[in-house]
């Protein structure tokens, strides 16, 4: 068994090639990562994009959520227990994971499902009534952690 932990990009030759390429291009970084679209990011027509199994399941179960389109892999449809995509009241497309990657970026954990939906209307703070506790969360990327 080999204890070699270097990958091809770590080799001396690869580092020299990158340094030469960067120097030749004026020092600009050789790799520009595509910025993933954060969950809730605006899509076309003022819609929001939501992705991930738990997020999409919550959206499907929310009667106030008006979903316009769903991109889903066969595996994700099974995990969401959707037997008949055609029976859903919105447009659905059976896709490959790479099709969703093109929208979210390859670093996003979409788990094979993405929906475009109308944003929910914000509630006013005075609608909380006599609530003893108000919890405000911001920029949560994985609520299960």
C-alpha positions as CSV (number, residue, x, y, z in Angstrom):
1,X,0.0,0.0,0.0
2,X,1.4,3.4,-0.9
3,X,1.6,6.2,1.5
4,X,1.8,8.8,-1.2
5,X,-0.7,11.6,-0.6
6,X,0.2,13.9,-3.4
7,X,-2.3,14.4,-6.2
8,X,-1.2,15.3,-9.7
9,X,-1.8,19.0,-9.1
10,X,0.7,18.8,-6.2
11,X,3.6,17.6,-8.3
12,X,6.6,19.8,-8.7
13,X,6.1,20.0,-12.5
14,X,2.4,21.0,-12.1
15,X,3.4,23.8,-9.6
16,X,6.0,25.1,-12.1
17,X,3.4,25.1,-14.9
18,X,0.9,27.0,-12.8
19,X,3.6,29.5,-11.8
20,X,4.7,30.0,-15.4
21,X,1.1,30.4,-16.6
22,X,0.2,32.9,-13.8
23,X,3.3,34.9,-14.5
24,X,2.7,35.0,-18.2
25,X,-0.9,36.1,-17.7
26,X,0.1,39.0,-15.5
27,X,-0.3,37.3,-12.2
28,X,-4.0,36.8,-12.4
29,X,-5.2,33.7,-10.6
30,X,-5.4,30.7,-13.0
31,X,-8.6,29.4,-11.5
32,X,-11.7,31.4,-11.0
33,X,-14.3,29.4,-9.1
34,X,-17.8,29.8,-10.3
35,X,-19.9,31.4,-7.6
36,X,-22.7,29.1,-6.6
37,X,-26.2,30.6,-6.4
38,X,-27.1,30.7,-2.7
39,X,-30.5,29.1,-1.7
40,X,-33.2,31.7,-2.1
41,X,-31.2,33.6,-4.7
42,X,-33.5,35.3,-7.3
43,X,-34.2,33.5,-10.4
44,X,-35.9,34.8,-13.5
45,X,-39.1,36.7,-13.0
46,X,-38.5,37.5,-9.3
47,X,-38.7,33.8,-8.3
48,X,-36.5,32.3,-5.7
49,X,-34.4,29.1,-6.1
50,X,-34.5,26.6,-3.3
51,X,-32.6,23.3,-3.4
52,X,-31.8,20.3,-1.2
53,X,-34.1,17.5,-0.1
54,X,-35.2,18.9,3.2
55,X,-35.7,22.4,1.8
56,X,-37.7,21.2,-1.1
57,X,-39.8,18.8,1.0
58,X,-40.6,21.7,3.3
59,X,-41.6,23.9,0.3
60,X,-43.8,21.1,-1.1
61,X,-45.5,20.7,2.3
62,X,-46.1,24.4,2.7
63,X,-49.5,25.4,1.3
64,X,-48.4,29.1,1.1
65,X,-45.5,28.2,-1.2
66,X,-46.3,28.7,-4.9
67,X,-43.9,26.5,-6.8
68,X,-43.5,27.3,-10.5
69,X,-40.9,24.7,-11.6
70,X,-38.9,21.7,-10.3
71,X,-35.7,20.2,-11.6
72,X,-35.2,16.8,-10.1
73,X,-33.1,13.7,-10.6
74,X,-34.7,10.2,-10.6
75,X,-33.0,9.4,-7.3
76,X,-34.1,12.6,-5.6
77,X,-37.7,12.0,-6.8
78,X,-37.6,8.6,-5.2
79,X,-36.2,10.0,-1.9
80,X,-38.9,12.7,-1.9
81,X,-41.4,9.9,-2.5
82,X,-42.8,11.5,-5.6
83,X,-44.3,8.6,-7.6
84,X,-45.7,10.6,-10.5
85,X,-44.0,13.9,-11.5
86,X,-46.7,14.6,-14.1
87,X,-49.3,14.7,-11.2
88,X,-47.6,17.7,-9.6
89,X,-49.4,21.1,-10.2
90,X,-46.3,22.8,-11.6
91,X,-43.8,22.2,-14.4
92,X,-41.3,19.4,-13.6
93,X,-38.2,18.2,-15.5
94,X,-36.3,15.0,-14.9
95,X,-32.6,15.9,-15.2
96,X,-29.1,14.8,-14.4
97,X,-27.2,16.3,-11.4
98,X,-24.9,18.2,-13.8
99,X,-27.9,20.1,-15.1
100,X,-28.6,21.5,-11.6
101,X,-24.9,22.1,-11.1
102,X,-25.0,24.5,-14.0
103,X,-27.6,26.6,-12.1
104,X,-26.3,26.3,-8.6
105,X,-22.6,25.9,-9.1
106,X,-20.8,22.6,-8.6
107,X,-20.0,23.4,-4.9
108,X,-23.7,23.6,-3.9
109,X,-25.2,20.6,-2.2
110,X,-28.5,20.4,-4.1
111,X,-29.0,16.7,-3.6
112,X,-30.6,16.4,-7.0
113,X,-33.5,18.7,-6.6
114,X,-34.1,22.5,-7.2
115,X,-37.3,24.4,-7.3
116,X,-38.2,27.9,-8.5
117,X,-41.0,29.4,-6.5
118,X,-42.6,32.7,-5.6
119,X,-41.1,34.3,-2.5
120,X,-43.1,34.1,0.7
121,X,-44.6,37.3,1.9
122,X,-42.8,38.6,5.0
123,X,-44.8,38.8,8.2
124,X,-44.8,41.9,10.4
125,X,-43.2,41.7,13.9
126,X,-46.5,42.8,15.5
127,X,-48.0,39.6,14.1
128,X,-46.0,37.6,16.6
129,X,-48.5,38.5,19.4
130,X,-47.3,37.5,22.8
131,X,-44.4,35.3,21.7
132,X,-41.9,35.0,24.5
133,X,-39.0,34.0,22.3
134,X,-38.1,35.2,18.8
135,X,-35.2,33.5,17.1
136,X,-33.6,35.2,14.1
137,X,-31.2,33.1,11.9
138,X,-29.3,34.6,9.0
139,X,-27.1,33.0,6.3
140,X,-27.7,29.4,7.5
141,X,-26.4,27.1,4.8
142,X,-27.0,23.7,6.4
143,X,-29.6,23.8,9.3
144,X,-28.8,20.2,10.2
145,X,-25.3,21.1,11.4
